[in-house]
Amino acid sequence: MPTGRPLAGYQEQKKIAWIVTGALVVLSIILGAVNGGSGGAATPAADKPAVSAPAEQHATDAAEEPASAPAEEPSDEPAEPAVPAEYASAVNKAQSYADMMHMSRQGVYDQLTSAYGEKFSAEAAKYAIDNVEADWNANALAKAKDYQQLMSMSPAAIRDQLTSQYGEKFTAAEADYAIAHLND
C-alpha cells in the first residue's frame, strides 16, 4: 500500500539516475546504428535471402565446362552412416575406461549408463562396447595383478572379486585367464 512518502535518498540520486538512463539510451542508439539498424539483434543467416545467380548464368557456366571432366563413378561400397556425436563420445569414454582403468566389458557398460556415471543412453553404450578396442582378458589380468600386489589377495579371492556383480564383473572365462596368468 502506498503511504505517500518519497523513497529515501531519491532527491540525492535522481540526477545520477537520469544521467545513467540517458547514457544507456545513447549507447543503444549507437549500437543499433553500428549493427545496421537491426535494433541490436543479429539477423540469423536463415532469415537472410540467399543470393543466386540468374538461370542464364548457370547455363553459361555449364556450357563452359570442359567436356573431358571425369564423371564421378558410383562406389561399390555403401557409404558409412555418420556416427551420432553421443555414440562417438561414448566410444571415447569406453576406450578410456578400458585402457586406463582396465575395466570389464560389463563394468564399462554400467559406468557409461549409470545415473552416477556418464549418463549415456543404453544405445550409445551398446554401440561403444561393440566398437571399443579392448582386450578384456588383458584387463582382467591387470586387475588381478593389482589385487595381488596392492591387497595381497589369494587367487581364489581375486577370482571372486573379478567375477562378482558387486566387483569387477568380468566373465568367468576372463577371470580364469587372469588367474592362469597371474604369476607370468
Accessible surface in RSA format (square Angstrom, percent):
REM  Atomic radii and reference values for relative SASA: ProtOr
REM  Chains: A
REM  Algorithm: Lee & Richards
REM  Probe-radius: 1.40
REM  Slices: 20
REM RES _ NUM      All-atoms   Total-Side   Main-Chain    Non-polar    All polar
REM                ABS   REL    ABS   REL    ABS   REL    ABS   REL    ABS   REL
RES MET A   1   221.57 114.7 156.43 103.5  65.14 155.1 124.59 105.9  96.98 128.5
RES PRO A   2   139.82 101.9 105.98  96.6  33.84 123.0 117.17  96.7  22.66 140.8
RES THR A   3   100.74  71.7  64.15  65.0  36.59  87.2  64.25  86.3  36.49  55.2
RES GLY A   4    77.50  95.6   0.00   N/A  77.50  95.6  44.07 120.9  33.43  74.9
RES ARG A   5   192.29  80.7 166.99  85.1  25.30  60.2  63.02  86.1 129.27  78.3
RES PRO A   6   113.38  82.6  88.29  80.5  25.09  91.2  99.09  81.8  14.29  88.8
RES LEU A   7   142.17  79.2 130.60  93.4  11.57  29.1 133.57  93.8   8.60  23.1
RES ALA A   8   109.45 100.6  69.88 107.8  39.57  90.0  80.11 112.8  29.34  77.7
RES GLY A   9    35.12  43.3   0.00   N/A  35.12  43.3  22.46  61.6  12.67  28.4
RES TYR A  10   100.85  47.1  94.28  53.6   6.57  17.1  68.47  51.5  32.38  39.9
RES GLN A  11   122.47  68.5 105.59  77.2  16.88  40.2  54.59 116.2  67.87  51.5
RES GLU A  12   125.22  71.9 100.16  75.8  25.06  59.7  63.52 122.9  61.70  50.4
RES GLN A  13   102.17  57.1 101.61  74.3   0.56   1.3  42.35  90.1  59.82  45.4
RES LYS A  14    78.36  38.2  75.99  46.6   2.37   5.6  35.28  31.8  43.08  45.9
RES LYS A  15   153.41  74.8 147.55  90.5   5.86  14.0  96.12  86.5  57.28  61.0
RES ILE A  16   100.17  57.0  99.97  74.5   0.20   0.5 100.17  72.1   0.00   0.0
RES ALA A  17    56.34  51.8  47.76  73.7   8.57  19.5  55.57  78.3   0.76   2.0
RES TRP A  18   174.76  70.1 167.66  81.2   7.10  16.7 154.28  82.3  20.48  33.2
RES ILE A  19   107.52  61.2  99.00  73.8   8.51  20.5 105.71  76.1   1.81   4.9
RES VAL A  20    78.62  51.7  76.87  69.6   1.75   4.2  78.56  68.3   0.06   0.2
RES THR A  21    69.98  49.8  68.68  69.6   1.30   3.1  44.94  60.4  25.05  37.9
RES GLY A  22    32.74  40.4   0.00   N/A  32.74  40.4  32.22  88.4   0.52   1.2
RES ALA A  23    59.17  54.4  45.88  70.8  13.30  30.2  53.99  76.0   5.19  13.7
RES LEU A  24   109.85  61.2 105.67  75.6   4.18  10.5 106.02  74.5   3.83  10.3
RES VAL A  25    79.60  52.4  77.83  70.5   1.78   4.3  79.57  69.1   0.04   0.1
RES VAL A  26    86.18  56.7  85.88  77.7   0.31   0.7  86.18  74.9   0.00   0.0
RES LEU A  27    92.17  51.3  91.04  65.1   1.13   2.8  92.04  64.6   0.13   0.4
RES SER A  28    67.76  57.3  56.52  75.4  11.24  25.9  45.39  96.7  22.37  31.3
RES ILE A  29   115.47  65.7 106.88  79.6   8.60  20.7 113.16  81.5   2.32   6.3
RES ILE A  30    93.08  53.0  91.07  67.8   2.01   4.9  93.08  67.0   0.00   0.0
RES LEU A  31    90.43  50.4  90.43  64.7   0.00   0.0  90.43  63.5   0.00   0.0
RES GLY A  32    11.58  14.3   0.00   N/A  11.58  14.3  11.32  31.1   0.25   0.6
RES ALA A  33    77.17  71.0  48.74  75.2  28.44  64.7  57.66  81.2  19.52  51.7
RES VAL A  34   114.64  75.4  84.00  76.0  30.64  73.8  91.33  79.4  23.31  63.2
RES ASN A  35    76.88  53.0  55.54  53.7  21.34  51.4  15.88  38.2  61.00  59.0
RES GLY A  36    68.61  84.6   0.00   N/A  68.61  84.6  39.39 108.1  29.23  65.5
RES GLY A  37    61.18  75.4   0.00   N/A  61.18  75.4  29.03  79.7  32.16  72.0
RES SER A  38    45.60  38.5  18.94  25.3  26.65  61.4  30.15  64.2  15.45  21.6
RES GLY A  39    71.99  88.8   0.00   N/A  71.99  88.8  41.13 112.9  30.86  69.1
RES GLY A  40    43.21  53.3   0.00   N/A  43.21  53.3  17.72  48.6  25.49  57.1
RES ALA A  41    67.00  61.6  57.29  88.4   9.71  22.1  64.49  90.8   2.51   6.7
RES ALA A  42    96.32  88.6  66.50 102.6  29.82  67.8  75.10 105.8  21.22  56.2
RES THR A  43    66.85  47.5  49.24  49.9  17.61  42.0  30.54  41.0  36.31  54.9
RES PRO A  44    78.85  57.5  66.79  60.9  12.06  43.8  78.85  65.1   0.00   0.0
RES ALA A  45    87.36  80.3  68.89 106.3  18.47  42.0  69.77  98.3  17.58  46.6
RES ALA A  46   100.31  92.2  59.27  91.5  41.04  93.4  71.79 101.1  28.52  75.6
RES ASP A  47    99.52  69.7  68.53  68.2  31.00  73.3  20.90  49.2  78.62  78.4
RES LYS A  48   123.85  60.4 110.54  67.8  13.31  31.7  57.30  51.6  66.55  70.9
RES PRO A  49   121.20  88.3 100.14  91.3  21.06  76.6 111.53  92.1   9.67  60.1
RES ALA A  50    99.11  91.1  63.50  98.0  35.61  81.0  73.48 103.5  25.63  67.9
RES VAL A  51   152.15 100.1 117.57 106.4  34.58  83.3 121.50 105.6  30.65  83.1
RES SER A  52    88.40  74.7  56.94  76.0  31.47  72.5  43.24  92.1  45.16  63.3
RES ALA A  53    43.88  40.3  26.09  40.3  17.79  40.5  31.85  44.9  12.03  31.9
RES PRO A  54    86.50  63.0  74.11  67.6  12.40  45.1  86.41  71.3   0.09   0.6
RES ALA A  55    76.76  70.6  63.01  97.2  13.75  31.3  66.03  93.0  10.74  28.4
RES GLU A  56   128.35  73.7 121.73  92.1   6.61  15.7  71.84 139.0  56.50  46.1
RES GLN A  57    83.94  46.9  80.52  58.8   3.42   8.2  17.27  36.8  66.67  50.6
RES HIS A  58   104.95  57.4  99.38  69.1   5.57  14.2  75.58  77.9  29.36  34.2
RES ALA A  59    65.75  60.5  51.88  80.1  13.87  31.6  60.50  85.2   5.25  13.9
RES THR A  60    64.69  46.0  60.04  60.9   4.65  11.1  41.52  55.8  23.16  35.0
RES ASP A  61    66.59  46.6  62.45  62.2   4.14   9.8  26.70  62.8  39.89  39.8
RES ALA A  62    66.87  61.5  51.37  79.3  15.50  35.3  51.85  73.0  15.02  39.8
RES ALA A  63    86.97  80.0  49.04  75.7  37.94  86.3  61.32  86.4  25.65  68.0
RES GLU A  64   128.57  73.8  96.89  73.3  31.68  75.4  46.69  90.3  81.87  66.8
RES GLU A  65   114.88  66.0  98.87  74.8  16.01  38.1  30.87  59.7  84.02  68.6
RES PRO A  66    96.35  70.2  80.15  73.1  16.20  58.9  91.68  75.7   4.67  29.0
RES ALA A  67   113.51 104.4  69.14 106.7  44.37 100.9  80.40 113.2  33.11  87.7
RES SER A  68   101.30  85.6  71.90  96.0  29.39  67.7  56.79 120.9  44.51  62.4
RES ALA A  69    58.66  53.9  36.89  56.9  21.78  49.5  41.42  58.3  17.24  45.7
RES PRO A  70   130.24  94.9 100.98  92.0  29.26 106.4 111.02  91.7  19.22 119.4
RES ALA A  71    88.67  81.5  63.86  98.6  24.81  56.4  72.78 102.5  15.90  42.1
RES GLU A  72   175.17 100.6 141.12 106.8  34.05  81.1  59.33 114.8 115.84  94.6
RES GLU A  73   148.28  85.1 127.73  96.6  20.55  48.9  41.55  80.4 106.73  87.1
RES PRO A  74   128.36  93.6 102.09  93.1  26.28  95.5 113.90  94.0  14.47  89.9
RES SER A  75    88.00  74.4  53.66  71.6  34.35  79.1  46.11  98.2  41.90  58.7
RES ASP A  76   151.52 106.1 114.50 114.0  37.02  87.5  40.26  94.8 111.26 111.0
RES GLU A  77   136.90  78.6 127.69  96.6   9.21  21.9  42.99  83.1  93.92  76.7
RES PRO A  78   120.50  87.8  99.10  90.3  21.40  77.8 111.05  91.7   9.45  58.7
RES ALA A  79    98.59  90.6  66.09 102.0  32.50  73.9  76.81 108.2  21.78  57.7
RES GLU A  80   163.59  93.9 136.90 103.6  26.69  63.6  50.84  98.3 112.75  92.1
RES PRO A  81   116.10  84.6  97.91  89.3  18.19  66.1 108.99  90.0   7.11  44.2
RES ALA A  82    99.98  91.9  66.36 102.4  33.63  76.5  76.63 107.9  23.35  61.9
RES VAL A  83    70.38  46.3  46.45  42.1  23.93  57.7  47.92  41.6  22.47  60.9
RES PRO A  84    73.78  53.8  61.21  55.8  12.57  45.7  73.72  60.9   0.06   0.4
RES ALA A  85    82.36  75.7  67.64 104.4  14.73  33.5  73.95 104.1   8.42  22.3
RES GLU A  86    71.85  41.3  62.57  47.3   9.29  22.1  34.96  67.6  36.90  30.1
RES TYR A  87    52.48  24.5  52.48  29.9   0.00   0.0  27.47  20.6  25.01  30.8
RES ALA A  88    43.87  40.3  39.67  61.2   4.19   9.5  43.06  60.6   0.80   2.1
RES SER A  89    51.46  43.5  48.34  64.5   3.11   7.2  19.04  40.5  32.42  45.4
RES ALA A  90     0.00   0.0   0.00   0.0   0.00   0.0   0.00   0.0   0.00   0.0
RES VAL A  91    30.66  20.2  30.66  27.8   0.00   0.0  30.66  26.6   0.00   0.0
RES ASN A  92   104.32  71.9  96.22  93.0   8.10  19.5  25.57  61.5  78.75  76.1
RES LYS A  93    86.60  42.2  85.96  52.7   0.64   1.5  39.44  35.5  47.17  50.2
RES ALA A  94     0.00   0.0   0.00   0.0   0.00   0.0   0.00   0.0   0.00   0.0
RES GLN A  95    47.22  26.4  47.22  34.5   0.00   0.0  33.77  71.9  13.45  10.2
RES SER A  96    38.65  32.7  31.77  42.4   6.88  15.8  23.86  50.8  14.80  20.7
RES TYR A  97    30.45  14.2  30.20  17.2   0.24   0.6  19.44  14.6  11.01  13.6
RES ALA A  98     1.34   1.2   0.36   0.6   0.97   2.2   0.36   0.5   0.97   2.6
RES ASP A  99    79.42  55.6  61.83  61.5  17.59  41.6  26.52  62.4  52.90  52.8
RES MET A 100   141.85  73.5 115.20  76.2  26.66  63.5  81.38  69.2  60.47  80.1
RES MET A 101    98.74  51.1  92.25  61.1   6.49  15.4  83.15  70.7  15.59  20.7
RES HIS A 102    58.34  31.9  58.34  40.6   0.00   0.0  33.61  34.6  24.72  28.8
RES MET A 103    28.40  14.7  28.19  18.7   0.21   0.5  28.23  24.0   0.16   0.2
RES SER A 104     1.06   0.9   0.46   0.6   0.60   1.4   0.46   1.0   0.60   0.8
RES ARG A 105   108.99  45.8 108.72  55.4   0.28   0.7  42.66  58.3  66.33  40.2
RES GLN A 106    83.42  46.6  81.29  59.4   2.13   5.1  27.01  57.5  56.41  42.8
RES GLY A 107     9.43  11.6   0.00   N/A   9.43  11.6   8.31  22.8   1.12   2.5
RES VAL A 108     0.03   0.0   0.03   0.0   0.00   0.0   0.03   0.0   0.00   0.0
RES TYR A 109    62.83  29.3  62.83  35.7   0.00   0.0  40.61  30.5  22.22  27.4
RES ASP A 110    41.73  29.2  38.11  37.9   3.62   8.6  23.10  54.4  18.63  18.6
RES GLN A 111    55.78  31.2  53.04  38.8   2.74   6.5   4.24   9.0  51.54  39.1
RES LEU A 112     0.00   0.0   0.00   0.0   0.00   0.0   0.00   0.0   0.00   0.0
RES THR A 113    42.92  30.5  23.61  23.9  19.31  46.0  13.14  17.6  29.78  45.0
RES SER A 114    33.66  28.4  24.06  32.1   9.60  22.1  22.45  47.8  11.22  15.7
RES ALA A 115    70.22  64.6  54.53  84.1  15.69  35.7  58.25  82.0  11.97  31.7
RES TYR A 116   216.54 101.1 179.05 101.9  37.49  97.6 137.47 103.3  79.07  97.5
RES GLY A 117    23.77  29.3   0.00   N/A  23.77  29.3   5.30  14.5  18.47  41.4
RES GLU A 118    49.63  28.5  30.92  23.4  18.71  44.6   2.14   4.1  47.49  38.8
RES LYS A 119   148.13  72.3 119.49  73.3  28.64  68.2  66.03  59.4  82.09  87.4
RES PHE A 120    32.17  16.1  24.22  15.0   7.95  20.7  25.20  15.3   6.97  20.0
RES SER A 121    40.72  34.4  27.64  36.9  13.08  30.1  37.73  80.4   2.99   4.2
RES ALA A 122    52.09  47.9  44.77  69.1   7.32  16.6  45.08  63.5   7.01  18.6
RES GLU A 123   110.83  63.6 103.30  78.2   7.53  17.9  51.93 100.5  58.90  48.1
RES ALA A 124     0.00   0.0   0.00   0.0   0.00   0.0   0.00   0.0   0.00   0.0
RES ALA A 125     0.00   0.0   0.00   0.0   0.00   0.0   0.00   0.0   0.00   0.0
RES LYS A 126   119.28  58.2 119.17  73.1   0.11   0.3  91.19  82.1  28.09  29.9
RES TYR A 127    65.77  30.7  62.30  35.4   3.47   9.0  46.39  34.9  19.38  23.9
RES ALA A 128     0.00   0.0   0.00   0.0   0.00   0.0   0.00   0.0   0.00   0.0
RES ILE A 129    15.70   8.9  11.45   8.5   4.25  10.2  11.45   8.2   4.25  11.5
RES ASP A 130    85.05  59.6  51.14  50.9  33.92  80.2  24.72  58.2  60.33  60.2
RES ASN A 131    67.90  46.8  48.09  46.5  19.81  47.7  13.36  32.2  54.54  52.7
RES VAL A 132    17.50  11.5   0.77   0.7  16.72  40.3   0.77   0.7  16.72  45.4
RES GLU A 133   146.51  84.1 131.69  99.6  14.82  35.3  51.69 100.0  94.81  77.4
RES ALA A 134    32.58  30.0   0.74   1.1  31.83  72.4   8.46  11.9  24.12  63.9
RES ASP A 135    87.78  61.5  76.07  75.7  11.72  27.7  34.80  81.9  52.98  52.8
RES TRP A 136    21.79   8.7  18.89   9.1   2.90   6.8  12.64   6.7   9.15  14.8
RES ASN A 137    57.06  39.3  55.40  53.5   1.66   4.0   3.44   8.3  53.62  51.8
RES ALA A 138    45.03  41.4  39.09  60.3   5.94  13.5  40.85  57.5   4.19  11.1
RES ASN A 139    11.20   7.7  11.18  10.8   0.02   0.0   0.02   0.0  11.18  10.8
RES ALA A 140     0.00   0.0   0.00   0.0   0.00   0.0   0.00   0.0   0.00   0.0
RES LEU A 141    31.07  17.3  31.07  22.2   0.00   0.0  31.07  21.8   0.00   0.0
RES ALA A 142    25.97  23.9  18.57  28.7   7.40  16.8  24.83  35.0   1.14   3.0
RES LYS A 143    38.59  18.8  38.59  23.7   0.00   0.0   3.67   3.3  34.92  37.2
RES ALA A 144     0.00   0.0   0.00   0.0   0.00   0.0   0.00   0.0   0.00   0.0
RES LYS A 145    57.96  28.3  57.96  35.6   0.00   0.0  28.60  25.7  29.36  31.3
RES ASP A 146    57.53  40.3  57.06  56.8   0.46   1.1  10.04  23.6  47.49  47.4
RES TYR A 147    29.91  14.0  29.52  16.8   0.38   1.0  20.28  15.2   9.62  11.9
RES GLN A 148    55.97  31.3  49.55  36.2   6.42  15.3  17.85  38.0  38.12  28.9
RES GLN A 149   132.24  73.9 101.17  73.9  31.07  74.0  36.85  78.4  95.39  72.4
RES LEU A 150   144.85  80.7 111.40  79.7  33.45  84.1 114.22  80.2  30.63  82.4
RES MET A 151   122.91  63.7  96.84  64.1  26.07  62.1  91.35  77.7  31.56  41.8
RES SER A 152   100.97  85.3  70.67  94.3  30.30  69.8  41.99  89.4  58.98  82.6
RES MET A 153    45.29  23.5  32.82  21.7  12.47  29.7  36.79  31.3   8.50  11.3
RES SER A 154    58.21  49.2  48.26  64.4   9.95  22.9  45.23  96.3  12.98  18.2
RES PRO A 155    68.33  49.8  67.73  61.7   0.60   2.2  68.07  56.2   0.26   1.6
RES ALA A 156    71.86  66.1  61.43  94.8  10.43  23.7  69.21  97.5   2.65   7.0
RES ALA A 157    38.20  35.1  31.36  48.4   6.84  15.6  35.93  50.6   2.28   6.0
RES ILE A 158     0.00   0.0   0.00   0.0   0.00   0.0   0.00   0.0   0.00   0.0
RES ARG A 159    75.81  31.8  75.81  38.6   0.00   0.0  30.29  41.4  45.52  27.6
RES ASP A 160    94.94  66.5  90.88  90.5   4.06   9.6  27.75  65.3  67.19  67.0
RES GLN A 161    57.36  32.1  55.30  40.4   2.06   4.9   4.31   9.2  53.05  40.2
RES LEU A 162     0.00   0.0   0.00   0.0   0.00   0.0   0.00   0.0   0.00   0.0
RES THR A 163    43.94  31.3  24.29  24.6  19.65  46.8  13.08  17.6  30.86  46.6
RES SER A 164    34.02  28.7  23.97  32.0  10.05  23.2  23.16  49.3  10.85  15.2
RES GLN A 165   118.55  66.3 104.96  76.7  13.59  32.4  41.02  87.3  77.53  58.8
RES TYR A 166   191.80  89.5 154.97  88.2  36.83  95.8 126.72  95.2  65.08  80.2
RES GLY A 167    22.10  27.3   0.00   N/A  22.10  27.3   4.92  13.5  17.18  38.5
RES GLU A 168    30.18  17.3  26.56  20.1   3.62   8.6   2.42   4.7  27.77  22.7
RES LYS A 169    63.82  31.1  52.48  32.2  11.34  27.0  23.76  21.4  40.06  42.7
RES PHE A 170     7.26   3.6   0.00   0.0   7.26  18.9   0.63   0.4   6.63  19.0
RES THR A 171    76.34  54.3  68.30  69.2   8.04  19.2  74.32  99.8   2.02   3.1
RES ALA A 172    57.21  52.6  50.09  77.3   7.12  16.2  50.09  70.5   7.12  18.9
RES ALA A 173    73.19  67.3  61.09  94.3  12.10  27.5  65.72  92.6   7.47  19.8
RES GLU A 174    19.60  11.3  19.60  14.8   0.00   0.0   7.22  14.0  12.38  10.1
RES ALA A 175     0.00   0.0   0.00   0.0   0.00   0.0   0.00   0.0   0.00   0.0
RES ASP A 176    69.76  48.9  64.40  64.1   5.37  12.7  28.61  67.3  41.15  41.0
RES TYR A 177    79.77  37.2  73.39  41.8   6.38  16.6  42.54  32.0  37.23  45.9
RES ALA A 178     0.00   0.0   0.00   0.0   0.00   0.0   0.00   0.0   0.00   0.0
RES ILE A 179    46.54  26.5  35.92  26.8  10.62  25.6  35.92  25.9  10.62  28.8
RES ALA A 180    75.85  69.7  39.00  60.2  36.85  83.8  50.84  71.6  25.02  66.3
RES HIS A 181    59.80  32.7  59.80  41.6   0.00   0.0  31.41  32.4  28.39  33.0
RES LEU A 182     6.06   3.4   1.90   1.4   4.16  10.5   1.90   1.3   4.16  11.2
RES ASN A 183   127.19  87.7  91.34  88.3  35.84  86.3  38.53  92.7  88.65  85.7
RES ASP A 184   119.11  83.4  63.79  63.5  55.32 130.8  60.35 142.0  58.76  58.6
END  Absolute sums over single chains surface
CHAIN  1 A    13894.0      11103.0       2791.0       8641.6       5252.4
END  Absolute sums over all chains
TOTAL         13894.0      11103.0       2791.0       8641.6       5252.4
